[in-house]
Structure formats: structure tokens, C-alpha cells
């Protein structure tokens, strides 16, 4: 775990607002992207993003510095999103510079990304969540299990089945 993560968590526990700003800035894009993928609605993701940080401030005393802050943070976001989804819809979740792409390469890459994003939207929530945490946020399977509260074997199945479903769609 990075030193800054430990010191920022300690500063958060002490109620330092600058620490909260630093942590929010560090996780802002990853956390928002995760929530957006999970709930498929920008306004709802905004609400959950804010709710997650309020819960972090309220529950910082529960954070164990010996564990990953990422995992703890994403578990809070996961739980908030699952609560909301259950209430609303009943959905269950399971060194060299790179060459500069030309306009055609950028167009093709954009189309591929849009195709994959559209397919991701059609996946069941559990698969969408597992794939997002694994491939977009770079979490290990064990971390995903900790975030979601699901057994490691279940996470492995969700990633595998999610990838298979995506392959069939694409």
C-alpha cells in the first residue's frame, strides 16, 4: 500500500479536509466510471459518487490501514449502488513515444470502443461490475471479491462468463 494512502487515511481520520480533497481527486475518475457502468445513468452515478464520499467520511474510523484503501472505498461504493439498484429496479449484480494515430485509426478505435461499451451495457449487472473492476480499474480478483462481498470462485465465474458473453455479442 502506498505511503500516501496510509498518511491520507490517517489525516482523514483526524478530520483534515485537505486530505479528503486529495483522496477524492485521486479516485474521482475511477470511482465515477465504476458507478456509471454499474447504474448506467450519469445522474444516479453522481448521486452515488457523493453518497460514497459521505459514507467514507462517516466510516473512516472503520478503515483498517493494513488493508487496501482502494478495496475499502470500492466496497462502500458497491454497497451503496447495490442498495440503490435493489430499491429501484430489483436488479441483482451478481520509453518511446507511441506513434500518433491518424484520423482513420482514431475513428476505428472510437467505433470499437463504442461497440464494446454498447455490449457492456447489455450485460447483466454482475458481469458488468466484475469486468469493469477487473479491466477498467485493474483490480485483482481477490480485491473484486472483497469489494462485492462475493466468494472468489463467484468472481472468477462472473469474469469468465462476462467475457464469454461479450465475445458472443461482438
N, CA, C and O atoms as a DFTB+ gen file, in Angstrom:
680 C
 N C O
     1  1       0.849      -1.175       0.000
     2  2       0.000       0.000       0.000
     3  2       0.893       1.236       0.000
     4  3       1.825       1.307       0.802
     5  1       0.641       2.214      -0.874
     6  2       1.472       3.413      -0.932
     7  2       1.444       4.199       0.377
     8  3       0.435       4.239       1.081
     9  1       2.572       4.815       0.677
    10  2       2.697       5.623       1.894
    11  2       1.640       6.722       1.909
    12  3       1.046       6.986       2.954
    13  1       1.397       7.361       0.779
    14  2       0.420       8.454       0.757
    15  2      -0.964       7.959       1.150
    16  3      -1.735       8.681       1.781
    17  1      -1.275       6.722       0.772
    18  2      -2.585       6.160       1.111
    19  2      -2.735       6.037       2.624
    20  3      -3.783       6.371       3.176
    21  1      -1.686       5.557       3.295
    22  2      -1.728       5.399       4.745
    23  2      -1.809       6.760       5.423
    24  3      -2.619       6.960       6.327
    25  1      -0.971       7.694       4.986
    26  2      -0.960       9.010       5.631
    27  2      -2.262       9.776       5.355
    28  3      -2.767      10.479       6.230
    29  1      -2.797       9.637       4.148
    30  2      -4.060      10.319       3.846
    31  2      -5.207       9.736       4.649
    32  3      -6.095      10.464       5.093
    33  1      -5.192       8.426       4.836
    34  2      -6.232       7.797       5.657
    35  2      -6.129       8.291       7.097
    36  3      -7.146       8.550       7.740
    37  1      -4.919       8.419       7.597
    38  2      -4.733       8.927       8.960
    39  2      -5.217      10.376       9.049
    40  3      -5.851      10.768      10.028
    41  1      -4.911      11.159       8.022
    42  2      -5.372      12.551       8.007
    43  2      -6.899      12.623       7.887
    44  3      -7.530      13.501       8.475
    45  1      -7.488      11.699       7.123
    46  2      -8.948      11.646       7.029
    47  2      -9.556      11.348       8.394
    48  3     -10.542      11.964       8.797
    49  1      -8.955      10.398       9.094
    50  2      -9.439      10.061      10.444
    51  2      -9.382      11.257      11.370
    52  3     -10.236      11.422      12.241
    53  1      -8.371      12.094      11.177
    54  2      -8.208      13.282      12.016
    55  2      -9.139      14.412      11.586
    56  3      -9.200      15.454      12.238
    57  1      -9.872      14.199      10.476
    58  2     -10.827      15.210      10.026
    59  2     -10.224      16.294       9.167
    60  3     -10.806      17.374       9.060
    61  1      -9.076      16.052       8.546
    62  2      -8.398      17.035       7.714
    63  2      -9.106      17.164       6.362
    64  3      -9.087      16.218       5.574
    65  1      -9.732      18.316       6.073
    66  2     -10.449      18.484       4.804
    67  2      -9.521      18.429       3.589
    68  3      -9.954      18.022       2.511
    69  1      -8.261      18.828       3.739
    70  2      -7.316      18.770       2.616
    71  2      -7.061      17.315       2.215
    72  3      -6.868      17.015       1.036
    73  1      -7.061      16.420       3.196
    74  2      -6.865      15.004       2.892
    75  2      -8.046      14.475       2.083
    76  3      -7.863      13.696       1.148
    77  1      -9.242      14.895       2.440
    78  2     -10.426      14.466       1.698
    79  2     -10.343      14.960       0.253
    80  3     -10.630      14.206      -0.677
    81  1      -9.961      16.192       0.064
    82  2      -9.816      16.735      -1.292
    83  2      -8.796      15.941      -2.099
    84  3      -9.022      15.650      -3.274
    85  1      -7.685      15.592      -1.480
    86  2      -6.635      14.847      -2.179
    87  2      -7.114      13.446      -2.558
    88  3      -6.850      12.974      -3.664
    89  1      -7.810      12.790      -1.648
    90  2      -8.278      11.432      -1.911
    91  2      -9.382      11.446      -2.966
    92  3      -9.395      10.597      -3.857
    93  1     -10.296      12.389      -2.876
    94  2     -11.358      12.492      -3.879
    95  2     -10.733      12.744      -5.252
    96  3     -11.141      12.126      -6.235
    97  1      -9.760      13.630      -5.332
    98  2      -9.112      13.929      -6.616
    99  2      -8.428      12.686      -7.187
   100  3      -8.480      12.450      -8.394
   101  1      -7.796      11.900      -6.335
   102  2      -7.086      10.715      -6.805
   103  2      -8.041       9.655      -7.345
   104  3      -7.733       9.002      -8.342
   105  1      -9.184       9.476      -6.709
   106  2     -10.098       8.396      -7.085
   107  2     -11.277       8.839      -7.939
   108  3     -12.068       8.002      -8.373
   109  1     -11.408      10.115      -8.186
   110  2     -12.580      10.678      -8.837
   111  2     -12.947       9.968     -10.138
   112  3     -14.091       9.541     -10.299
   113  1     -12.015       9.836     -11.057
   114  2     -12.351       9.273     -12.364
   115  2     -12.652       7.785     -12.293
   116  3     -13.624       7.317     -12.886
   117  1     -11.828       7.040     -11.572
   118  2     -12.053       5.595     -11.466
   119  2     -13.375       5.283     -10.793
   120  3     -14.138       4.441     -11.266
   121  1     -13.647       5.966      -9.683
   122  2     -14.857       5.693      -8.928
   123  2     -16.104       6.099      -9.718
   124  3     -17.091       5.364      -9.747
   125  1     -16.057       7.247     -10.345
   126  2     -17.210       7.707     -11.123
   127  2     -17.469       6.769     -12.306
   128  3     -18.617       6.423     -12.588
   129  1     -16.399       6.360     -12.994
   130  2     -16.553       5.438     -14.119
   131  2     -17.168       4.117     -13.648
   132  3     -18.058       3.572     -14.301
   133  1     -16.694       3.617     -12.527
   134  2     -17.226       2.374     -11.959
   135  2     -18.724       2.513     -11.670
   136  3     -19.517       1.650     -12.047
   137  1     -19.098       3.595     -11.006
   138  2     -20.507       3.800     -10.663
   139  2     -21.371       3.992     -11.902
   140  3     -22.500       3.506     -11.956
   141  1     -20.850       4.693     -12.887
   142  2     -21.601       4.905     -14.128
   143  2     -21.852       3.582     -14.836
   144  3     -22.954       3.330     -15.324
   145  1     -20.831       2.741     -14.890
   146  2     -21.005       1.423     -15.515
   147  2     -22.028       0.586     -14.754
   148  3     -22.815      -0.155     -15.344
   149  1     -21.997       0.720     -13.446
   150  2     -22.859      -0.106     -12.609
   151  2     -24.327       0.285     -12.735
   152  3     -25.190      -0.581     -12.878
   153  1     -24.613       1.571     -12.682
   154  2     -26.013       2.021     -12.652
   155  2     -26.521       2.522     -14.006
   156  3     -27.722       2.729     -14.177
   157  1     -25.619       2.716     -14.964
   158  2     -25.983       3.101     -16.334
   159  2     -26.737       4.408     -16.444
   160  3     -27.551       4.584     -17.351
   161  1     -26.476       5.325     -15.530
   162  2     -27.159       6.623     -15.558
   163  2     -26.249       7.646     -14.892
   164  3     -25.869       7.482     -13.733
   165  1     -25.900       8.700     -15.622
   166  2     -24.944       9.692     -15.115
   167  2     -25.460      10.406     -13.859
   168  3     -24.695      10.614     -12.918
   169  1     -26.718      10.775     -13.829
   170  2     -27.261      11.491     -12.661
   171  2     -27.242      10.597     -11.423
   172  3     -26.899      11.047     -10.330
   173  1     -27.609       9.343     -11.599
   174  2     -27.587       8.411     -10.471
   175  2     -26.150       8.172     -10.020
   176  3     -25.876       8.097      -8.822
   177  1     -25.235       8.054     -10.975
   178  2     -23.817       7.872     -10.635
   179  2     -23.291       9.075      -9.854
   180  3     -22.518       8.913      -8.911
   181  1     -23.712      10.288     -10.246
   182  2     -23.326      11.497      -9.497
   183  2     -23.797      11.407      -8.049
   184  3     -23.038      11.683      -7.120
   185  1     -25.047      11.022      -7.871
   186  2     -25.591      10.902      -6.514
   187  2     -24.830       9.855      -5.702
   188  3     -24.491      10.084      -4.541
   189  1     -24.570       8.717      -6.317
   190  2     -23.852       7.651      -5.621
   191  2     -22.412       8.048      -5.320
   192  3     -21.869       7.680      -4.278
   193  1     -21.796       8.793      -6.223
   194  2     -20.431       9.285      -6.012
   195  2     -20.384      10.142      -4.751
   196  3     -19.520       9.957      -3.894
   197  1     -21.315      11.074      -4.648
   198  2     -21.363      11.933      -3.462
   199  2     -21.703      11.134      -2.206
   200  3     -21.115      11.347      -1.146
   201  1     -22.643      10.224      -2.335
   202  2     -23.027       9.390      -1.194
   203  2     -21.841       8.550      -0.714
   204  3     -21.639       8.381       0.488
   205  1     -21.068       8.031      -1.650
   206  2     -19.893       7.224      -1.289
   207  2     -18.920       8.039      -0.456
   208  3     -18.422       7.555       0.561
   209  1     -18.641       9.271      -0.871
   210  2     -17.683      10.084      -0.121
   211  2     -18.236      10.497       1.242
   212  3     -17.480      10.617       2.207
   213  1     -19.539      10.713       1.326
   214  2     -20.123      10.987       2.647
   215  2     -19.960       9.774       3.564
   216  3     -19.640       9.912       4.744
   217  1     -20.181       8.598       3.007
   218  2     -20.008       7.370       3.798
   219  2     -18.554       7.165       4.191
   220  3     -18.271       6.690       5.291
   221  1     -17.638       7.513       3.315
   222  2     -16.211       7.399       3.646
   223  2     -15.894       8.275       4.851
   224  3     -15.227       7.833       5.787
   225  1     -16.367       9.508       4.829
   226  2     -16.106      10.419       5.946
   227  2     -16.734       9.888       7.241
   228  3     -16.118       9.937       8.306
   229  1     -17.950       9.389       7.134
   230  2     -18.637       8.876       8.325
   231  2     -18.023       7.581       8.850
   232  3     -18.044       7.329      10.055
   233  1     -17.477       6.762       7.955
   234  2     -17.000       5.440       8.350
   235  2     -15.482       5.297       8.353
   236  3     -14.974       4.181       8.463
   237  1     -14.751       6.397       8.235
   238  2     -13.291       6.308       8.158
   239  2     -12.701       5.613       9.385
   240  3     -11.631       5.012       9.296
   241  1     -13.376       5.686      10.515
   242  2     -12.888       5.011      11.716
   243  2     -12.880       3.491      11.551
   244  3     -12.192       2.791      12.293
   245  1     -13.640       2.980      10.585
   246  2     -13.702       1.535      10.328
   247  2     -12.611       1.049       9.382
   248  3     -12.379      -0.154       9.267
   249  1     -11.947       1.969       8.712
   250  2     -10.910       1.591       7.753
   251  2      -9.696       1.028       8.481
   252  3      -9.198       1.624       9.436
   253  1      -9.230      -0.125       8.019
   254  2      -8.050      -0.788       8.571
   255  2      -6.856      -0.437       7.680
   256  3      -6.796      -0.878       6.532
   257  1      -5.904       0.352       8.194
   258  2      -4.767       0.786       7.371
   259  2      -3.906      -0.364       6.843
   260  3      -3.113      -0.164       5.922
   261  1      -4.049      -1.542       7.402
   262  2      -3.282      -2.694       6.921
   263  2      -3.865      -3.231       5.609
   264  3      -3.236      -4.054       4.943
   265  1      -5.047      -2.776       5.241
   266  2      -5.711      -3.258       4.024
   267  2      -5.695      -2.166       2.956
   268  3      -5.352      -1.018       3.236
   269  1      -6.056      -2.523       1.774
   270  2      -6.058      -1.598       0.647
   271  2      -7.196      -0.579       0.766
   272  3      -8.353      -0.946       0.971
   273  1      -6.853       0.693       0.636
   274  2      -7.876       1.736       0.659
   275  2      -8.780       1.606      -0.561
   276  3      -9.990       1.812      -0.468
   277  1      -8.185       1.260      -1.717
   278  2      -8.972       1.060      -2.941
   279  2     -10.123       0.090      -2.697
   280  3     -11.276       0.370      -3.023
   281  1      -9.780      -1.051      -2.116
   282  2     -10.773      -2.092      -1.891
   283  2     -11.855      -1.604      -0.948
   284  3     -13.041      -1.831      -1.187
   285  1     -11.453      -0.934       0.121
   286  2     -12.410      -0.412       1.094
   287  2     -13.341       0.612       0.439
   288  3     -14.557       0.565       0.626
   289  1     -12.763       1.531      -0.325
   290  2     -13.535       2.578      -0.995
   291  2     -14.523       1.980      -1.990
   292  3     -15.702       2.333      -1.984
   293  1     -14.048       1.078      -2.844
   294  2     -14.924       0.499      -3.849
   295  2     -15.982      -0.399      -3.216
   296  3     -17.071      -0.542      -3.773
   297  1     -15.693      -1.000      -2.079
   298  2     -16.713      -1.792      -1.375
   299  2     -17.837      -0.880      -0.885
   300  3     -19.010      -1.247      -0.963
   301  1     -17.491       0.293      -0.385
   302  2     -18.512       1.253       0.045
   303  2     -19.364       1.672      -1.148
   304  3     -20.591       1.714      -1.055
   305  1     -18.708       1.983      -2.276
   306  2     -19.442       2.380      -3.478
   307  2     -20.326       1.234      -3.974
   308  3     -21.478       1.448      -4.351
   309  1     -19.791       0.044      -3.970
   310  2     -20.557      -1.138      -4.398
   311  2     -21.808      -1.304      -3.547
   312  3     -22.905      -1.479      -4.076
   313  1     -21.642      -1.250      -2.234
   314  2     -22.786      -1.442      -1.336
   315  2     -23.846      -0.360      -1.541
   316  3     -25.042      -0.651      -1.538
   317  1     -23.411       0.876      -1.716
   318  2     -24.367       1.965      -1.953
   319  2     -25.113       1.739      -3.269
   320  3     -26.326       1.933      -3.339
   321  1     -24.386       1.331      -4.305
   322  2     -25.021       1.090      -5.605
   323  2     -25.985      -0.094      -5.538
   324  3     -27.083      -0.036      -6.090
   325  1     -25.576      -1.160      -4.866
   326  2     -26.443      -2.338      -4.768
   327  2     -27.730      -2.004      -4.007
   328  3     -28.820      -2.431      -4.388
   329  1     -27.584      -1.238      -2.935
   330  2     -28.777      -0.831      -2.183
   331  2     -29.727      -0.047      -3.077
   332  3     -30.934      -0.284      -3.073
   333  1     -29.179       0.880      -3.834
   334  2     -29.998       1.691      -4.724
   335  2     -30.638       0.833      -5.811
   336  3     -31.834       0.968      -6.071
   337  1     -29.875      -0.037      -6.444
   338  2     -30.420      -0.870      -7.515
   339  2     -31.504      -1.811      -7.002
   340  3     -32.504      -2.037      -7.683
   341  1     -31.315      -2.350      -5.826
   342  2     -32.338      -3.235      -5.259
   343  2     -33.630      -2.463      -4.980
   344  3     -34.730      -2.955      -5.232
   345  1     -33.475      -1.253      -4.456
   346  2     -34.665      -0.444      -4.156
   347  2     -35.386      -0.021      -5.434
   348  3     -36.616      -0.042      -5.481
   349  1     -34.647       0.357      -6.457
   350  2     -35.252       0.929      -7.656
   351  2     -35.726      -0.104      -8.665
   352  3     -36.841      -0.010      -9.177
   353  1     -34.893      -1.076      -8.948
   354  2     -35.213      -1.937     -10.091
   355  2     -35.277      -3.414      -9.756
   356  3     -35.801      -4.207     -10.538
   357  1     -34.754      -3.786      -8.617
   358  2     -34.684      -5.196      -8.294
   359  2     -33.551      -5.891      -9.026
   360  3     -33.446      -7.115      -8.962
   361  1     -32.676      -5.124      -9.739
   362  2     -31.558      -5.720     -10.459
   363  2     -30.560      -6.288      -9.465
   364  3     -30.233      -5.647      -8.466
   365  1     -30.082      -7.483      -9.738
   366  2     -29.122      -8.132      -8.864
   367  2     -27.780      -8.203      -9.597
   368  3     -27.734      -8.546     -10.779
   369  1     -26.735      -7.894      -8.926
   370  2     -25.399      -7.934      -9.519
   371  2     -24.536      -9.108      -9.033
   372  3     -23.497      -9.254      -8.389
   373  1     -25.297      -9.746      -9.539
   374  2     -24.226     -10.701      -9.394
   375  2     -22.914      -9.967      -9.887
   376  3     -21.834     -10.557      -9.872
   377  1       9.085       3.838     -22.986
   378  2      10.057       4.984     -23.065
   379  2      10.050       5.689     -24.374
   380  3      10.427       6.858     -24.451
   381  1       9.592       4.953     -25.502
   382  2       9.460       5.579     -26.797
   383  2       8.044       6.101     -26.900
   384  3       7.093       5.429     -26.500
   385  1       7.908       7.293     -27.435
   386  2       6.547       7.785     -27.572
   387  2       5.779       6.899     -28.551
   388  3       6.324       6.419     -29.545
   389  1       4.546       6.703     -28.251
   390  2       3.703       5.911     -29.133
   391  2       3.471       6.684     -30.414
   392  3       3.381       7.911     -30.397
   393  1       3.375       5.978     -31.515
   394  2       3.102       6.694     -32.769
   395  2       1.750       7.398     -32.683
   396  3       0.794       6.888     -32.098
   397  1       1.704       8.548     -33.265
   398  2       0.470       9.319     -33.257
   399  2      -0.503       8.700     -34.253
   400  3      -0.187       8.568     -35.436
   401  1      -1.684       8.322     -33.777
   402  2      -2.630       7.705     -34.706
   403  2      -3.171       8.733     -35.694
   404  3      -3.345       9.907     -35.368
   405  1      -3.426       8.266     -36.883
   406  2      -4.024       9.166     -37.860
   407  2      -5.536       9.180     -37.660
   408  3      -6.063       8.477     -36.798
   409  1      -6.213       9.969     -38.448
   410  2      -7.664      10.145     -38.276
   411  2      -8.417       8.829     -38.443
   412  3      -9.376       8.573     -37.715
   413  1      -8.000       7.998     -39.383
   414  2      -8.680       6.726     -39.601
   415  2      -8.498       5.808     -38.388
   416  3      -9.451       5.167     -37.947
   417  1      -7.271       5.744     -37.848
   418  2      -7.025       4.920     -36.653
   419  2      -7.882       5.384     -35.482
   420  3      -8.438       4.567     -34.748
   421  1      -7.987       6.695     -35.314
   422  2      -8.806       7.233     -34.227
   423  2     -10.275       6.909     -34.430
   424  3     -10.978       6.591     -33.471
   425  1     -10.740       6.984     -35.653
   426  2     -12.131       6.660     -35.955
   427  2     -12.427       5.193     -35.659
   428  3     -13.443       4.867     -35.046
   429  1     -11.532       4.313     -36.099
   430  2     -11.713       2.878     -35.866
   431  2     -11.681       2.570     -34.371
   432  3     -12.510       1.808     -33.873
   433  1     -10.725       3.162     -33.656
   434  2     -10.633       2.939     -32.202
   435  2     -11.892       3.432     -31.498
   436  3     -12.386       2.786     -30.573
   437  1     -12.408       4.574     -31.936
   438  2     -13.637       5.107     -31.345
   439  2     -14.839       4.209     -31.603
   440  3     -15.676       4.010     -30.724
   441  1     -14.917       3.667     -32.819
   442  2     -16.015       2.753     -33.140
   443  2     -15.917       1.463     -32.326
   444  3     -16.923       0.947     -31.838
   445  1     -14.700       0.953     -32.187
   446  2     -14.521      -0.253     -31.369
   447  2     -14.925      -0.001     -29.925
   448  3     -15.622      -0.809     -29.311
   449  1     -14.481       1.124     -29.396
   450  2     -14.821       1.455     -28.005
   451  2     -16.328       1.598     -27.837
   452  3     -16.887       1.143     -26.840
   453  1     -16.980       2.219     -28.793
   454  2     -18.436       2.378     -28.714
   455  2     -19.139       1.031     -28.804
   456  3     -20.134       0.801     -28.117
   457  1     -18.632       0.147     -29.642
   458  2     -19.223      -1.187     -29.778
   459  2     -19.082      -1.978     -28.484
   460  3     -20.030      -2.618     -28.028
   461  1     -17.895      -1.926     -27.903
   462  2     -17.667      -2.646     -26.636
   463  2     -18.513      -2.024     -25.525
   464  3     -19.102      -2.744     -24.719
   465  1     -18.575      -0.705     -25.479
   466  2     -19.378      -0.040     -24.447
   467  2     -20.855      -0.405     -24.582
   468  3     -21.533      -0.620     -23.578
   469  1     -21.348      -0.475     -25.796
   470  2     -22.747      -0.849     -26.007
   471  2     -22.990      -2.292     -25.567
   472  3     -24.016      -2.598     -24.961
   473  1     -22.053      -3.165     -25.871
   474  2     -22.185      -4.564     -25.439
   475  2     -22.121      -4.661     -23.919
   476  3     -22.862      -5.436     -23.313
   477  1     -21.244      -3.882     -23.304
   478  2     -21.144      -3.882     -21.832
   479  2     -22.473      -3.465     -21.207
   480  3     -22.872      -4.004     -20.175
   481  1     -23.149      -2.517     -21.825
   482  2     -24.436      -2.043     -21.305
   483  2     -25.491      -3.149     -21.296
   484  3     -26.391      -3.151     -20.456
   485  1     -25.374      -4.080     -22.229
   486  2     -26.366      -5.152     -22.326
   487  2     -26.048      -6.330     -21.407
   488  3     -26.872      -7.232     -21.256
   489  1     -24.867      -6.335     -20.794
   490  2     -24.515      -7.432     -19.877
   491  2     -25.334      -7.347     -18.598
   492  3     -25.736      -6.258     -18.189
   493  1     -25.585      -8.491     -17.961
   494  2     -26.202      -8.462     -16.628
   495  2     -25.296      -7.678     -15.663
   496  3     -24.077      -7.648     -15.830
   497  1     -25.897      -7.061     -14.678
   498  2     -25.166      -6.196     -13.754
   499  2     -23.962      -6.845     -13.107
   500  3     -22.917      -6.207     -12.987
   501  1     -24.077      -8.091     -12.688
   502  2     -22.968      -8.774     -12.010
   503  2     -21.772      -8.921     -12.941
   504  3     -20.633      -8.720     -12.517
   505  1     -22.010      -9.266     -14.193
   506  2     -20.915      -9.411     -15.156
   507  2     -20.302      -8.050     -15.470
   508  3     -19.080      -7.905     -15.526
   509  1     -21.169      -7.050     -15.674
   510  2     -20.716      -5.696     -15.991
   511  2     -19.823      -5.163     -14.875
   512  3     -18.781      -4.562     -15.136
   513  1     -20.241      -5.388     -13.627
   514  2     -19.456      -4.915     -12.482
   515  2     -18.113      -5.621     -12.420
   516  3     -17.080      -4.969     -12.267
   517  1     -18.108      -6.938     -12.536
   518  2     -16.857      -7.698     -12.434
   519  2     -15.876      -7.295     -13.534
   520  3     -14.688      -7.119     -13.266
   521  1     -16.356      -7.150     -14.756
   522  2     -15.474      -6.765     -15.857
   523  2     -14.967      -5.339     -15.707
   524  3     -13.812      -5.055     -16.025
   525  1     -15.808      -4.451     -15.233
   526  2     -15.385      -3.068     -15.027
   527  2     -14.275      -2.991     -13.983
   528  3     -13.253      -2.341     -14.203
   529  1     -14.480      -3.656     -12.848
   530  2     -13.464      -3.620     -11.797
   531  2     -12.167      -4.301     -12.247
   532  3     -11.074      -3.848     -11.907
   533  1     -12.292      -5.378     -13.004
   534  2     -11.106      -6.134     -13.408
   535  2     -10.322      -5.414     -14.495
   536  3      -9.110      -5.241     -14.370
   537  1     -10.994      -4.996     -15.553
   538  2     -10.275      -4.492     -16.714
   539  2     -10.190      -2.977     -16.811
   540  3      -9.230      -2.461     -17.383
   541  1     -11.142      -2.260     -16.285
   542  2     -11.056      -0.805     -16.325
   543  2     -10.355      -0.247     -15.102
   544  3      -9.613       0.730     -15.194
   545  1     -10.595      -0.879     -13.938
   546  2      -9.972      -0.387     -12.715
   547  2      -8.755      -1.191     -12.313
   548  3      -8.065      -0.822     -11.364
   549  1      -8.472      -2.285     -13.012
   550  2      -7.255      -3.048     -12.784
   551  2      -7.199      -3.781     -11.460
   552  3      -6.112      -4.078     -10.966
   553  1      -8.337      -4.076     -10.883
   554  2      -8.343      -4.776      -9.604
   555  2      -8.073      -6.263      -9.804
   556  3      -8.423      -6.845     -10.831
   557  1      -7.445      -6.859      -8.802
   558  2      -7.239      -8.301      -8.790
   559  2      -8.555      -8.964      -8.419
   560  3      -9.441      -8.341      -7.834
   561  1      -8.665     -10.234      -8.770
   562  2      -9.902     -10.967      -8.484
   563  2     -10.209     -10.974      -6.991
   564  3     -11.368     -10.862      -6.592
   565  1      -9.180     -11.105      -6.173
   566  2      -9.374     -11.109      -4.723
   567  2      -9.930      -9.771      -4.236
   568  3     -10.763      -9.726      -3.331
   569  1      -9.460      -8.684      -4.846
   570  2      -9.954      -7.360      -4.473
   571  2     -11.410      -7.194      -4.892
   572  3     -12.207      -6.605      -4.161
   573  1     -11.754      -7.707      -6.055
   574  2     -13.143      -7.623      -6.519
   575  2     -14.041      -8.399      -5.564
   576  3     -15.139      -7.951      -5.235
   577  1     -13.574      -9.562      -5.122
   578  2     -14.350     -10.351      -4.163
   579  2     -14.559      -9.563      -2.875
   580  3     -15.646      -9.585      -2.299
   581  1     -13.521      -8.868      -2.426
   582  2     -13.643      -8.072      -1.204
   583  2     -14.611      -6.902      -1.410
   584  3     -15.404      -6.587      -0.522
   585  1     -14.545      -6.263      -2.576
   586  2     -15.427      -5.129      -2.864
   587  2     -16.886      -5.571      -2.902
   588  3     -17.756      -4.921      -2.323
   589  1     -17.146      -6.681      -3.590
   590  2     -18.529      -7.104      -3.809
   591  2     -19.078      -7.980      -2.699
   592  3     -20.292      -8.145      -2.576
   593  1     -18.192      -8.541      -1.890
   594  2     -18.634      -9.451      -0.840
   595  2     -19.001     -10.830      -1.376
   596  3     -19.631     -11.627      -0.681
   597  1     -18.609     -11.102      -2.601
   598  2     -18.891     -12.405      -3.220
   599  2     -17.668     -13.306      -3.078
   600  3     -16.545     -12.810      -2.992
   601  1     -17.869     -14.618      -3.052
   602  2     -16.728     -15.539      -2.983
   603  2     -15.830     -15.397      -4.219
   604  3     -16.294     -15.029      -5.299
   605  1     -14.554     -15.693      -4.042
   606  2     -13.594     -15.595      -5.136
   607  2     -14.029     -16.457      -6.323
   608  3     -13.902     -16.031      -7.471
   609  1     -14.533     -17.647      -6.065
   610  2     -14.966     -18.524      -7.158
   611  2     -16.108     -17.889      -7.958
   612  3     -16.182     -18.052      -9.175
   613  1     -16.977     -17.180      -7.284
   614  2     -18.077     -16.492      -7.965
   615  2     -17.538     -15.382      -8.861
   616  3     -18.003     -15.206      -9.987
   617  1     -16.558     -14.638      -8.361
   618  2     -15.954     -13.553      -9.143
   619  2     -15.271     -14.123     -10.371
   620  3     -15.396     -13.573     -11.465
   621  1     -14.549     -15.220     -10.199
   622  2     -13.897     -15.856     -11.351
   623  2     -14.934     -16.246     -12.397
   624  3     -14.729     -16.034     -13.592
   625  1     -16.036     -16.809     -11.949
   626  2     -17.105     -17.205     -12.872
   627  2     -17.711     -15.992     -13.566
   628  3     -17.974     -16.029     -14.768
   629  1     -17.932     -14.925     -12.820
   630  2     -18.537     -13.724     -13.415
   631  2     -17.633     -13.124     -14.484
   632  3     -18.104     -12.715     -15.546
   633  1     -16.328     -13.070     -14.200
   634  2     -15.390     -12.522     -15.187
   635  2     -15.377     -13.425     -16.418
   636  3     -15.463     -12.940     -17.547
   637  1     -15.271     -14.719     -16.206
   638  2     -15.222     -15.658     -17.327
   639  2     -16.508     -15.602     -18.146
   640  3     -16.460     -15.476     -19.370
   641  1     -17.638     -15.694     -17.489
   642  2     -18.922     -15.686     -18.200
   643  2     -19.196     -14.338     -18.856
   644  3     -19.764     -14.272     -19.947
   645  1     -18.789     -13.264     -18.184
   646  2     -18.948     -11.935     -18.772
   647  2     -18.140     -11.797     -20.052
   648  3     -18.629     -11.252     -21.042
   649  1     -16.894     -12.291     -20.038
   650  2     -16.058     -12.236     -21.239
   651  2     -16.639     -13.109     -22.346
   652  3     -16.647     -12.716     -23.513
   653  1     -17.120     -14.288     -21.981
   654  2     -17.724     -15.166     -22.986
   655  2     -18.963     -14.516     -23.599
   656  3     -19.171     -14.580     -24.811
   657  1     -19.772     -13.899     -22.763
   658  2     -20.978     -13.231     -23.265
   659  2     -20.591     -12.071     -24.193
   660  3     -21.203     -11.885     -25.245
   661  1     -19.570     -11.290     -23.797
   662  2     -19.102     -10.205     -24.660
   663  2     -18.609     -10.738     -25.994
   664  3     -18.918     -10.166     -27.039
   665  1     -17.846     -11.827     -25.975
   666  2     -17.338     -12.408     -27.215
   667  2     -18.490     -12.791     -28.140
   668  3     -18.428     -12.552     -29.346
   669  1     -19.529     -13.379     -27.580
   670  2     -20.679     -13.761     -28.402
   671  2     -21.371     -12.530     -28.987
   672  3     -21.800     -12.535     -30.141
   673  1     -21.473     -11.482     -28.178
   674  2     -22.129     -10.257     -28.652
   675  2     -21.323      -9.572     -29.759
   676  3     -21.883      -9.005     -30.697
   677  1     -20.007      -9.637     -29.627
   678  2     -19.158      -8.931     -30.575
   679  2     -18.822      -9.779     -31.777
   680  3     -18.110      -9.326     -32.673
